[in-house]
Amino acid sequence: MNDASRNLFSQPVGGYRRLDSFTLATIVQIETWRFCQAFLDLRNDPKGRWFDQMTQAARSGRANLIEGSENTATSKETEIKLLGVAKASLAELLGDYEMWLAFSNRLPWTKEESGDVFRTVLDPAPQGGDDALRDSAVHVRTQRAKFSRWLDDPDPCVRANCLLVLIRRTVHMLQRQLHALGETFAETGGLREKMATMRIAARSKQQSGGSVPDPDTPNCPKCGRPMRKRIKRETGEAFWGCTGYAEGCRGTRPMA
């Protein structure tokens, strides 16, 4: 494997544990399961559908964030799609908590009432430790403690309101991640674009006998690939021909 391909496939993955969005998505999944276990029963959820849909939406938010991050080296498109699914799943869960408050004849907190939960700052996630899994679990537990006054409240509507705020914070973070990924993709492309560039460069090197193209060598007017000197069999006249000839490009230029 050459240096270019090694660099292409050695991009860091699994960095999601350092993201605040991952920390909050984990807290949301854990607390949604606890909420449903404590407050959904045969009386208000006789078929268990609400329990299943809420816990699955919470899981999808976290799981798709992880899967997207793990796909960053091989497909930016897949990462963007999966983060979009994570965001949509959490938005669905937010709607379920809104309905819980509505069924309970309670209102969502105002901006002023939500302020303390919104303003609670998360500590930076640990990095570079020997036991990333353990460190991450400890970090999530420590950050969850910052919201314990609301998440441990006996009133389910207080818990629901706190989770509404945490979900909104997570969705906002995912939206910023999607925006950043979109800008990166627009600037550098994805794996397919990079592989095509590498292949063109490698084929050009093969066809030129491994030599470095002269800086005065023109590019093909049709596809933009480097060109190389060719000779017309019929006349012996020299001209520039596209190095992408084998792929079907017939671009030529006259040789001055």
N, C-alpha and C positions, 0 to 999 in steps of 0.2 A: 504494500500500500504506500503510495507516494505521500508527500507532505500535504498536498492540496486535499486529497480525499480523506486523509487522516483528520485534518482540521474540519472538514465538512461534517464528519460524523462524530466528532468529539465535543460538540457543544454541550455545555452543562445542562443536565436535566435534574428533575427532582427538587428544584429550588423552592417548591411551593411551601415548604415548612417555614420558610423565612417570611412569608407573606402574612400581613395582618388579615387579609381576606380569608386565608386558610384558617387562621386561628379563630376568627369569628364564625366561619362556616362550621367549624368543629363544635364550637359552643352551641350554636343553633341546633345542630343535629342532636347533640346529647340532651339539651334542654327540651327539645320538642318531644323526644321519646319519653322523658320524665313527665312532661305536661300531659301527654296523651295517656300515659299509664295512670296518672293520678286523677284525671278529671273526665276521662271518657269511659262510659260504662254502658250496660245494656239499656239503661233508661234514655240516654241521649245519643247513643250510637249503637243501636241494637244489632246491626249487621257488621259492625267493625270497619265500615268503609272509611269513615272519617279518620280513624286511627291509622289505617293502612295508607291512605293518600297523604296525610300530613307527614308521617315518618318517612315515606318513600320520597316525597318532595325534598325533605331536609337532607336525606341521604344523597339524592341526585345532585343537590347543590355542592356538596363537599366532594363527592366521588368524581364528578365531571371536571371539577377544578384540578384534582389530582391527575386524572387521565390526560387532560389538556397539557399540563405542565410536562408530563412524561413524553408527550409527542412533539415537544418543541424542536428537537434536533432533526426529525424526519419529515414533519409537515406542519408548517405554520398555519396552513388552512385548517387542518384538523384541530389544532390548538384553539384557533379563533372560534370554530364551530362549537367545540366542547365548552369553552367558557361562556358562550352564548346560551347553551343549554343549562349550564349551572345558574346563570343569572335568571333565566326564565323559570326554572324550578323554584328558586327562592322567591320570585315574584308570586308564583302560585301559592306558596306557603304563606306569604304575607296576606294574601286574600283570605286564606282559611282562618288566620288569627283575627282578621277584621270581622269575619262572619261570627266568630265566637263572641266577640264583644257585642255585636248586633243582637245575637240570640240571647245574650245575657242582659240586654237592655242597658248596655254601658257604651260609652263613647271612647274613641282613641284619645290618648293624651294630646294636649295642645303642645305647641312648640316649646312653651315655657315649662310645661310639666315634663317634657321629654329631654330637656336640656342637660340634666346631670348624666343621663345615659349617653347622649350624643357626645358630651365633652370628656367623658372618661377616656384617658389616653392609655393605649396599650404599650407595654414594655417591648423593646426590640427582642425578637426571637433569638435564641442562642445559635451561634454558628461555629462550625469547625470542631465540634466535640467528637469524641470517640464513639458515643452512643446516641446518634441522632434521634432514634425512635423514642428512647427514654426521655431525652432532653425535651423533645417536642411535647410529650405527654405532660411533663412537669410544667412546661410553659403554659399550655392550655389551661391546666388546673389553676395556676397562679393568676392568669388573666380572668378566668371565670369568677374568681373570688372578688374581683373588682365590682362585679354586678350582683353579688350574692344577696344584698339587701332587697333587691327586687325579685330575683329568680327563686329565692327561698320564701317569699311572702306567701302566707296561707291563702290569700285571695287570688284565684286563678286569673282574674282580669288584670291584676298588677303584673303577673308573670307574662300574660299575653301582650300587654302593652310594652313591657321591656323587650320581649322578643321581636315585636314589630320594629322597634328602634334598631335592634341589632341586625335584623334582616335588611332594613333600609341602608344601614351603614355598609353591610357586605355587598349589596347590589351596587351601591355607588362605587365601591372599590373595584368591583369586577368591571364596571363600565369604564373606569379609568384604565384598567389593564387592557381592555379591548381596544381602546383608542390608541394606546401606545403600541400594541401589536400591529394594528392597522397601519400606523405610520412606518413602523419597521418593515413591514411587508411591502409597502409601496416603494420604499427606498432600496431594499436589497433583494426582494423577491423571496420565493420559497425554495424548497429543495430541488424541485424540477428545473427551475430557472438556473440555479447554481450548477446542477449536474450538466445541463446543456452547455453552459459556458465552459465547464471543465472539459467536456467531450470535444467541443470545437477546438479548444486550445491544444488538446492532445493530438487530434487528427491533423491539425495544421503542423504541429511539430513533426509528426510521422512523415507527412508528405514533403516536408522541407528537409528531410534527412536528419532531423534532430537539431538543426541549426536555429538560432534565434532570428526571427524575421527582421529584415532591414527596416529601419524606421521610415524609409521612403517608399516602402511597399504600400500600394493603395489598398483600400477596402472595397469589397464587392458592392457595386451600386444596387444590387437586388437584395442581398441578405446581410451585408455588413461584415462578412467574414474577411480575414486577410486573403490576399490574392498571391499567386505565384507565377513565375514566368513559364509560358508554354510556347510551343512551336507548331505552326500549321504544317501538317504533313504535305499538303499540296504545293505550298509556295515556299516553305521554310521561313516564313515571316514570324517574328516573335510578337507575342501579345500577353496581356495579363488575363489569367483565368482564375475563377473562384476555387478556393480550396474545399468548398462544399460541393464539388462536382459529383462526388459519389452519392450525396444525399439528394441529388436532382437539381441543384442550382446551376444554371447555365450563364451566370453573369460574366461578362468580359469587359475589358478596357483596352484601348489601343496603347501600345507602348511608344512613348515619345522617343 
